[in-house]
């Protein structure tokens, strides 16, 4: 994922590796009056982490060791407050799941086309393990990339072997030609297969559209342009239109298969540079619009995607692409879809705060995320950096920023319906578990949006207004129909409110029960 950015990051990290240990706990010296904004958990916040395979982290592990590794990652990420896992399942027209279309990935078994042994289906396993921990799982695919630079042998059933005319070669990559209508159909069929056969909560693509440009190399798609130009006079505009058509068709394919599955995109962090176009940011780097032919603002404006995660991987104060400039720019262009910020954990903890060089930039970035009105969360690149607690990043999430759970951002365009309220709340003393609040699931219609899949529990003092939008009263979230209560002496009264959530976290009205403990 994101090779162009990470090459720069690798070189930078190599030169400055010693600064990774900046003390995140020292931030209290500067927080002061700003503490409330950065440290107050919103009720709804996307808290994601990418788990990639294309870096080879699972090569040679085998089934049990990979399951153990993923279990450890998920346990730590859950403890640190992460509520969305974005799991890479198709890095180069291959699969980390049982696909009828494409070969098993070499990033899973070491040999493309070779099934794992002992057999398991990583995506099926991850769906189960993420849901068990109350996390969403979004299946992450690279739609156009057919071969990475390090892959030397393709399986006989790989699309580039079966239909080489559908691909072109560019800088040692193989790419499915975005200008060919049959490629759009092929990718949409792949996605419909994933969405229909796996209980995923989202389908996610990243920043690989047309390939990252390399000086002196031309994209070899002139013959495709001549055949399929649709009357568009400029080949660059035509390339953008090809991607636009694909994004629209892919979103429709997802929602027509399962309307609750979210479609997310994680584009490169710069849309346009202001020096080239007045709408752009004060930056000087590669752009989505001109360099990658990705008109992200159009997709967001037209509602073709459900959430947008620009990769703002630079530090605050970067001379080419300043984090503060970019997050502010994206906030002002968020329009009607949730804006989630793609964060690079290593770069965040490597660089000192611009106002206090004794601490890293985690606090300052969190402050920006939680004070800009259109930012609804963050996704962390990459999961292992959080799990390894580089620069105490994970510790601060767990102990401060993500200490309290959160719900997912609302997506009412998927459905405005909610479940009915939970029924028959009662409190029972259990010999082994003490005082337990039980309820019965609400009755649902055939519509998926009225079915309860989780429940939220809130607590209020007797006489307090029952307001579940006041998140200070939030106790927790569960897939069960009970909640164990604390018990003191049975003399103090509290009112518990329980709400039901559907698949996209639309929330019912509360049902209440007065409790003495």
C-alpha positions as CSV (number, residue, x, y, z in Angstrom):
1,X,0.0,0.0,0.0
2,X,1.0,3.6,-0.6
3,X,4.5,2.9,-2.0
4,X,5.2,6.4,-3.2
5,X,4.7,7.9,0.3
6,X,6.4,5.1,2.1
7,X,9.6,5.2,0.2
8,X,9.9,8.8,1.4
9,X,8.9,7.8,4.9
10,X,11.5,4.9,5.0
11,X,14.3,7.2,4.0
12,X,13.3,9.8,6.5
13,X,12.8,7.2,9.3
14,X,16.2,5.7,8.6
15,X,17.9,9.1,9.0
16,X,15.9,10.0,12.2
17,X,15.2,6.6,13.8
18,X,16.6,7.8,17.1
19,X,13.8,10.3,17.6
20,X,11.0,7.7,17.8
21,X,11.2,7.7,21.6
22,X,9.8,11.3,22.2
23,X,7.9,11.1,25.5
24,X,4.1,11.1,24.7
25,X,3.3,11.3,28.4
26,X,5.0,14.6,28.8
27,X,2.2,16.4,26.9
28,X,0.5,17.5,30.0
29,X,2.9,20.4,30.2
30,X,1.2,22.1,27.2
31,X,-2.4,20.9,27.3
32,X,-4.0,23.5,29.6
33,X,-7.3,24.8,28.4
34,X,-7.1,22.8,25.2
35,X,-7.3,19.5,27.1
36,X,-11.1,19.4,27.0
37,X,-11.2,19.3,23.2
38,X,-8.6,16.7,22.5
39,X,-9.4,14.4,25.4
40,X,-13.2,14.5,25.3
41,X,-14.4,11.4,23.5
42,X,-17.2,12.1,21.0
43,X,-20.1,9.7,20.9
44,X,-19.4,8.8,17.3
45,X,-15.9,8.4,16.0
46,X,-14.3,6.1,13.3
47,X,-11.1,4.6,14.9
48,X,-9.5,2.4,12.3
49,X,-6.3,0.6,11.7
50,X,-4.9,-0.9,8.5
51,X,-3.6,-4.5,8.6
52,X,-1.7,-5.0,5.3
53,X,-0.2,-8.1,3.8
54,X,1.6,-6.6,0.8
55,X,4.6,-5.9,3.0
56,X,5.1,-9.6,3.5
57,X,4.6,-9.6,7.2
58,X,2.7,-13.0,7.0
59,X,5.1,-14.8,4.6
60,X,6.3,-18.1,6.0
61,X,4.2,-18.0,9.1
62,X,1.8,-20.8,8.3
63,X,-1.8,-21.1,9.5
64,X,-1.3,-21.3,13.3
65,X,1.4,-18.7,13.6
66,X,-0.5,-16.2,11.4
67,X,-3.7,-16.7,13.5
68,X,-1.7,-16.2,16.6
69,X,-0.2,-13.0,15.2
70,X,-3.5,-11.6,14.1
71,X,-5.1,-12.6,17.5
72,X,-2.4,-10.7,19.3
73,X,-2.8,-7.6,17.0
74,X,-6.6,-7.6,17.4
75,X,-6.4,-8.0,21.2
76,X,-4.1,-5.1,21.5
77,X,-6.0,-2.9,19.0
78,X,-9.2,-3.6,20.9
79,X,-7.6,-2.7,24.2
80,X,-6.4,0.5,22.5
81,X,-9.9,1.5,21.4
82,X,-9.7,0.7,17.7
83,X,-13.3,0.0,16.4
84,X,-12.6,-0.7,12.7
85,X,-10.1,-3.1,11.1
86,X,-9.3,-2.6,7.4
87,X,-7.8,-5.9,6.3
88,X,-6.0,-6.3,3.0
89,X,-7.5,-9.3,1.1
90,X,-6.6,-8.6,-2.6
91,X,-3.2,-7.0,-3.1
92,X,-2.5,-8.0,-6.8
93,X,-5.6,-9.6,-8.3
94,X,-5.2,-12.5,-5.8
95,X,-6.9,-13.4,-2.6
96,X,-6.6,-13.9,1.1
97,X,-10.0,-15.6,1.0
98,X,-11.5,-18.5,-1.0
99,X,-12.1,-16.8,-4.3
100,X,-13.8,-18.5,-7.3
101,X,-12.1,-15.9,-9.6
102,X,-8.6,-15.4,-8.4
103,X,-5.6,-17.4,-7.0
104,X,-4.6,-17.6,-3.4
105,X,-2.1,-14.8,-2.7
106,X,1.6,-15.5,-2.4
107,X,1.6,-12.9,0.5
108,X,-0.4,-15.6,2.4
109,X,1.4,-18.9,1.4
110,X,4.6,-17.8,-0.4
111,X,3.4,-19.1,-3.7
112,X,0.6,-17.6,-5.7
113,X,-2.2,-20.1,-6.3
114,X,-1.2,-22.4,-3.4
115,X,-3.9,-22.8,-0.8
116,X,-3.0,-22.4,2.9
117,X,-2.2,-25.6,4.8
118,X,-3.7,-26.5,7.2
119,X,-6.6,-24.9,5.3
120,X,-8.2,-21.8,6.6
121,X,-9.9,-18.7,5.1
122,X,-8.3,-15.6,6.6
123,X,-11.1,-13.2,5.7
124,X,-13.8,-15.6,7.2
125,X,-11.6,-15.9,10.3
126,X,-11.1,-12.2,10.6
127,X,-14.8,-11.4,10.3
128,X,-15.5,-13.7,13.1
129,X,-12.7,-12.4,15.3
130,X,-13.4,-8.8,14.7
131,X,-17.1,-9.1,15.4
132,X,-16.4,-11.0,18.6
133,X,-14.5,-8.0,19.8
134,X,-17.1,-5.5,18.8
135,X,-15.1,-4.2,15.8
136,X,-16.2,-3.6,12.3
137,X,-14.2,-5.2,9.5
138,X,-13.7,-3.6,6.1
139,X,-12.3,-5.8,3.3
140,X,-9.5,-3.9,1.6
141,X,-8.8,-4.5,-2.1
142,X,-6.4,-3.0,-4.6
143,X,-8.7,-2.8,-7.6
144,X,-6.4,-2.3,-10.6
145,X,-3.0,-3.6,-9.5
146,X,-2.4,-7.0,-11.1
147,X,1.3,-7.6,-10.1
148,X,3.6,-5.9,-7.6
149,X,7.3,-5.3,-8.5
150,X,8.4,-8.2,-6.2
151,X,6.2,-10.9,-7.7
152,X,8.0,-12.9,-10.3
153,X,5.6,-15.9,-11.0
154,X,1.9,-15.7,-11.6
155,X,-0.5,-18.6,-11.1
156,X,-2.1,-20.0,-14.3
157,X,-5.5,-18.8,-13.2
158,X,-4.3,-15.2,-12.6
159,X,-6.1,-12.6,-14.7
160,X,-2.9,-11.4,-16.3
161,X,-2.1,-15.0,-17.5
162,X,-5.6,-15.8,-18.6
163,X,-6.3,-12.4,-20.3
164,X,-3.0,-10.5,-20.7
165,X,-4.8,-8.1,-23.1
166,X,-6.6,-6.6,-20.1
167,X,-3.4,-5.3,-18.5
168,X,-0.6,-3.0,-19.3
169,X,3.0,-2.9,-17.9
170,X,4.3,0.2,-16.1
171,X,7.5,0.5,-14.1
172,X,7.7,-3.3,-13.4
173,X,4.0,-3.4,-12.4
174,X,1.1,-5.0,-14.2
175,X,-2.1,-2.9,-14.1
176,X,-5.6,-3.7,-15.1
177,X,-6.3,-1.1,-17.8
178,X,-8.9,1.3,-16.2
179,X,-10.0,2.3,-19.7
180,X,-11.4,-1.1,-20.5
181,X,-15.1,-1.5,-19.6
182,X,-14.6,-5.3,-19.0
183,X,-12.1,-4.5,-16.3
184,X,-14.7,-2.5,-14.4
185,X,-17.1,-5.4,-14.7
186,X,-14.5,-7.9,-13.6
187,X,-13.6,-5.9,-10.4
188,X,-17.2,-5.3,-9.6
189,X,-17.9,-9.1,-9.8
190,X,-14.9,-9.7,-7.5
191,X,-16.4,-7.2,-5.0
192,X,-19.9,-8.6,-5.2
193,X,-18.5,-12.1,-4.5
194,X,-16.7,-10.8,-1.4
195,X,-19.7,-8.8,-0.1
196,X,-22.2,-11.6,-0.7
197,X,-20.2,-14.4,0.8
198,X,-18.6,-12.7,3.8
199,X,-20.2,-10.7,6.6
200,X,-18.0,-7.7,6.1
201,X,-19.1,-4.2,7.3
202,X,-17.3,-2.3,4.6
203,X,-15.4,-2.6,1.3
204,X,-12.3,-0.4,1.1
205,X,-9.9,0.7,-1.6
206,X,-6.8,2.8,-1.3
207,X,-4.8,5.2,-3.4
208,X,-3.9,3.0,-6.4
209,X,-5.9,4.1,-9.4
210,X,-3.8,4.9,-12.5
211,X,-0.2,4.1,-11.4
212,X,2.0,6.5,-9.6
213,X,3.8,8.5,-12.2
214,X,7.5,7.8,-12.9
215,X,9.6,10.4,-14.7
216,X,10.2,9.5,-18.4
217,X,7.5,6.8,-18.5
218,X,4.2,7.1,-20.3
219,X,1.1,5.2,-19.5
220,X,0.6,2.8,-22.4
221,X,-3.1,3.3,-22.9
222,X,-3.3,5.2,-26.2
223,X,-4.9,2.3,-28.1
224,X,-7.5,2.0,-25.4
225,X,-8.2,5.7,-25.6
226,X,-8.6,5.6,-29.3
227,X,-11.2,2.8,-29.0
228,X,-13.1,3.9,-25.9
229,X,-12.7,7.7,-25.7
230,X,-16.4,8.5,-25.6
231,X,-15.8,11.7,-27.4
232,X,-13.5,13.1,-24.7
233,X,-10.9,15.2,-26.4
234,X,-8.2,15.1,-23.7
235,X,-6.7,11.8,-22.6
236,X,-6.1,13.1,-19.1
237,X,-9.8,14.0,-18.7
238,X,-10.7,10.6,-20.2
239,X,-8.6,8.8,-17.6
240,X,-10.3,10.7,-14.8
241,X,-13.6,9.9,-16.2
242,X,-12.7,6.2,-16.4
243,X,-12.0,6.2,-12.6
244,X,-15.2,8.2,-12.0
245,X,-17.3,5.7,-13.8
246,X,-15.6,2.9,-11.9
247,X,-16.1,4.4,-8.5
248,X,-19.8,5.0,-9.2
249,X,-20.3,1.5,-10.5
250,X,-18.4,-0.1,-7.6
251,X,-20.5,1.7,-5.0
252,X,-23.7,0.6,-6.7
253,X,-22.4,-3.0,-6.9
254,X,-21.7,-3.0,-3.2
255,X,-25.0,-1.4,-2.1
256,X,-27.1,-3.5,-4.5
257,X,-25.6,-6.6,-3.0
258,X,-25.9,-5.6,0.7
259,X,-27.1,-2.0,1.3
260,X,-25.6,-1.8,4.8
261,X,-22.0,-2.5,3.6
262,X,-20.0,0.8,3.6
263,X,-17.8,1.8,0.7
264,X,-14.7,3.7,1.7
265,X,-11.8,5.1,-0.2
266,X,-8.3,6.2,1.1
267,X,-6.8,8.6,-1.5
268,X,-3.4,10.2,-1.6
269,X,-3.3,13.2,0.8
270,X,-3.1,16.0,-1.7
271,X,-6.0,16.7,-4.1
272,X,-4.6,19.7,-5.9
273,X,-1.8,22.2,-5.3
274,X,-3.0,25.8,-5.0
275,X,-0.2,27.0,-7.3
276,X,-1.8,25.0,-10.1
277,X,-5.4,25.4,-9.2
278,X,-7.1,27.9,-6.9
279,X,-9.2,25.2,-5.2
280,X,-6.0,23.4,-4.1
281,X,-4.1,23.4,-0.8
282,X,-0.8,25.3,-0.1
283,X,1.3,22.2,-0.9
284,X,3.8,21.2,-3.5
285,X,3.5,17.5,-4.0
286,X,1.9,14.8,-6.2
287,X,-1.8,15.2,-6.5
288,X,-4.8,12.9,-6.8
289,X,-6.5,15.0,-9.6
290,X,-3.5,15.4,-11.9
291,X,-1.1,12.7,-11.0
292,X,-3.4,9.7,-10.2
293,X,-6.5,10.8,-12.2
294,X,-8.7,10.5,-9.1
295,X,-11.3,13.2,-8.7
296,X,-12.0,12.5,-5.0
297,X,-14.1,15.6,-4.3
298,X,-16.5,14.6,-7.1
299,X,-17.0,11.2,-5.5
300,X,-17.7,12.7,-2.1
301,X,-19.9,15.5,-3.5
302,X,-22.0,13.0,-5.6
303,X,-22.2,10.5,-2.7
304,X,-20.5,7.7,-4.6
305,X,-18.5,6.7,-1.5
306,X,-19.6,6.4,2.1
307,X,-16.5,7.7,3.8
308,X,-13.2,9.3,2.7
309,X,-9.8,8.7,4.4
310,X,-7.2,11.0,2.8
311,X,-3.7,9.8,3.7
312,X,-2.3,12.8,5.4
313,X,0.9,11.0,6.4
314,X,3.2,14.1,6.8
315,X,4.1,15.9,10.0
316,X,2.9,19.3,11.2
317,X,5.3,21.8,9.7
318,X,6.3,19.7,6.6
319,X,7.6,22.2,4.0
320,X,6.0,20.3,1.1
321,X,2.8,19.0,2.6
322,X,2.0,20.4,6.0
323,X,-0.4,18.2,8.0
324,X,-2.2,21.2,9.5
325,X,-2.7,22.8,6.1
326,X,-4.0,19.5,4.7
327,X,-6.4,18.5,7.5
328,X,-7.8,22.0,7.4
329,X,-8.2,21.9,3.7
330,X,-9.9,18.5,3.6
331,X,-12.2,19.7,6.5
332,X,-13.4,22.6,4.4
333,X,-14.1,20.3,1.4
334,X,-15.8,17.4,3.3
335,X,-19.3,18.1,2.0
336,X,-21.8,15.3,2.8
337,X,-19.6,12.3,3.6
338,X,-17.6,11.5,6.8
339,X,-14.1,12.7,6.6
340,X,-11.6,10.3,8.3
341,X,-8.0,11.2,8.6
342,X,-5.3,8.7,7.5
343,X,-2.5,9.0,10.1
344,X,1.0,7.7,10.0
345,X,1.9,6.5,13.5
346,X,5.6,6.4,13.0
347,X,5.9,9.9,11.6
348,X,3.5,11.3,14.3
349,X,5.7,10.1,17.1
350,X,9.0,10.8,15.3
351,X,8.5,14.5,15.0
352,X,8.4,16.9,18.0
353,X,5.5,19.2,18.6
354,X,6.1,22.5,17.0
355,X,5.2,24.4,20.2
356,X,6.9,22.0,22.7
357,X,9.9,20.0,21.4
358,X,9.9,17.7,24.5
359,X,6.8,15.9,23.2
360,X,5.7,14.3,19.9
361,X,2.9,15.4,17.6
362,X,0.2,12.9,18.8
363,X,-1.6,15.4,21.0
364,X,-1.5,18.3,18.4
365,X,-2.9,16.0,15.7
366,X,-5.6,14.7,18.0
367,X,-6.5,18.3,18.9
368,X,-7.0,19.2,15.3
369,X,-9.0,16.0,14.6
370,X,-11.4,16.7,17.4
371,X,-11.9,20.4,16.9
372,X,-12.4,20.6,13.2
373,X,-16.1,20.1,12.7
374,X,-16.2,17.8,9.7
375,X,-13.5,15.3,10.9
376,X,-15.1,12.2,12.2
377,X,-12.2,10.0,13.2
378,X,-8.9,8.6,12.1
379,X,-7.4,5.5,10.5
380,X,-3.9,4.5,11.6
381,X,-1.1,3.4,9.3
382,X,-0.3,0.8,10.3
383,X,-1.7,-1.6,12.8
384,X,1.7,-3.1,13.9
385,X,3.0,0.4,14.8
386,X,0.1,0.8,17.2
387,X,0.5,-2.7,18.6
388,X,4.2,-2.2,19.2
389,X,3.4,1.0,21.0
390,X,5.9,3.1,19.1
391,X,6.5,6.3,21.0
392,X,3.8,5.2,23.4
393,X,1.2,5.9,20.7
394,X,-1.0,2.9,21.7
395,X,-0.7,3.7,25.4
396,X,-2.0,7.2,24.9
397,X,-4.9,5.9,22.8
398,X,-5.8,3.4,25.5
399,X,-5.3,5.6,28.5
400,X,-6.5,9.0,27.1
401,X,-7.9,9.5,23.6
402,X,-9.8,6.2,23.0
403,X,-10.3,5.3,26.7
404,X,-14.1,5.4,26.2
405,X,-15.7,3.4,23.4
406,X,-17.5,5.2,20.6
407,X,-20.1,4.4,18.0
408,X,-19.6,4.7,14.2
409,X,-20.4,7.9,12.4
410,X,-23.9,8.1,11.1
411,X,-24.6,7.2,7.5
412,X,-28.3,8.0,7.1
413,X,-28.2,7.8,3.3
414,X,-27.8,4.1,3.7
415,X,-30.9,4.0,5.9
416,X,-32.7,6.3,8.2
417,X,-34.5,3.5,10.0
418,X,-33.7,2.4,13.5
419,X,-34.6,-0.6,15.6
420,X,-37.4,-0.4,18.1
421,X,-36.4,0.1,21.8
422,X,-35.3,-3.0,23.8
423,X,-38.2,-4.6,25.8
424,X,-38.8,-6.1,29.3
425,X,-35.9,-4.6,31.2
426,X,-35.5,-6.3,34.6
427,X,-32.8,-6.7,37.2
428,X,-31.9,-10.0,38.7
429,X,-29.4,-11.0,41.4
430,X,-27.2,-13.8,40.1
431,X,-25.2,-15.9,42.6
432,X,-22.1,-15.9,40.4
433,X,-22.4,-12.5,38.6
434,X,-24.1,-10.3,41.1
435,X,-26.6,-7.8,40.0
436,X,-27.5,-8.1,36.2
437,X,-29.7,-6.0,34.0
438,X,-31.5,-8.1,31.4
439,X,-33.6,-7.1,28.4
440,X,-35.4,-8.7,25.4
441,X,-34.4,-7.8,21.8
442,X,-37.0,-5.6,20.1
443,X,-39.2,-7.1,17.4
444,X,-37.9,-6.4,13.9
445,X,-39.5,-6.2,10.5
446,X,-38.0,-8.0,7.5
447,X,-36.0,-4.8,6.7
448,X,-32.4,-5.2,7.9
449,X,-32.3,-1.7,9.3
450,X,-34.9,-2.5,12.0
451,X,-33.0,-5.5,13.3
452,X,-31.0,-4.9,16.5
453,X,-27.4,-6.2,16.3
454,X,-25.9,-4.4,19.4
455,X,-27.0,-2.5,22.4
456,X,-25.8,0.6,24.2
457,X,-26.1,1.0,28.0
458,X,-26.2,4.4,29.7
459,X,-26.5,5.3,33.4
460,X,-28.1,8.4,35.0
461,X,-28.5,9.5,38.6
462,X,-32.1,9.5,39.9
463,X,-33.8,12.7,38.7
464,X,-31.3,13.4,35.9
465,X,-32.7,14.0,32.4
466,X,-32.4,10.9,30.3
467,X,-30.4,12.1,27.4
468,X,-28.5,9.5,25.5
469,X,-26.8,12.1,23.3
470,X,-24.9,13.2,26.5
471,X,-22.1,10.7,26.1
472,X,-20.8,11.3,29.6
473,X,-23.5,8.8,30.7
474,X,-22.4,6.1,28.3
475,X,-21.4,2.8,30.1
476,X,-20.7,0.4,27.3
477,X,-21.8,-1.5,24.2
478,X,-22.6,-5.2,23.9
479,X,-24.0,-7.7,21.5
480,X,-25.7,-9.6,24.3
481,X,-29.0,-8.8,26.0
482,X,-27.7,-8.3,29.5
483,X,-25.2,-6.0,31.5
484,X,-23.6,-6.8,34.8
485,X,-24.1,-3.9,37.3
486,X,-21.9,-2.8,40.2
487,X,-23.4,-3.2,43.7
488,X,-22.7,-1.3,46.9
489,X,-25.3,-1.4,49.6
490,X,-28.6,-1.3,47.8
491,X,-29.4,2.3,49.0
492,X,-28.5,4.4,45.9
493,X,-30.9,4.8,43.0
494,X,-29.8,5.0,39.3
495,X,-31.7,4.9,36.1
496,X,-30.2,2.7,33.3
497,X,-31.2,3.4,29.7
498,X,-30.6,0.8,27.0
499,X,-30.8,1.5,23.3
500,X,-30.6,-0.8,20.3
501,X,-28.3,-0.4,17.3
502,X,-28.6,-1.7,13.8
503,X,-25.7,-2.7,11.4
504,X,-24.8,0.9,10.7
505,X,-25.2,2.1,14.3
506,X,-28.5,3.9,13.9
507,X,-29.8,4.1,17.4
508,X,-33.3,3.4,18.9
509,X,-35.0,5.4,21.5
510,X,-34.0,4.3,25.0
511,X,-35.8,1.9,27.3
512,X,-35.2,2.6,31.0
513,X,-35.1,0.8,34.4
514,X,-34.6,2.2,37.9
515,X,-32.0,0.3,39.9
516,X,-30.9,0.3,43.5
517,X,-27.4,-0.7,44.4
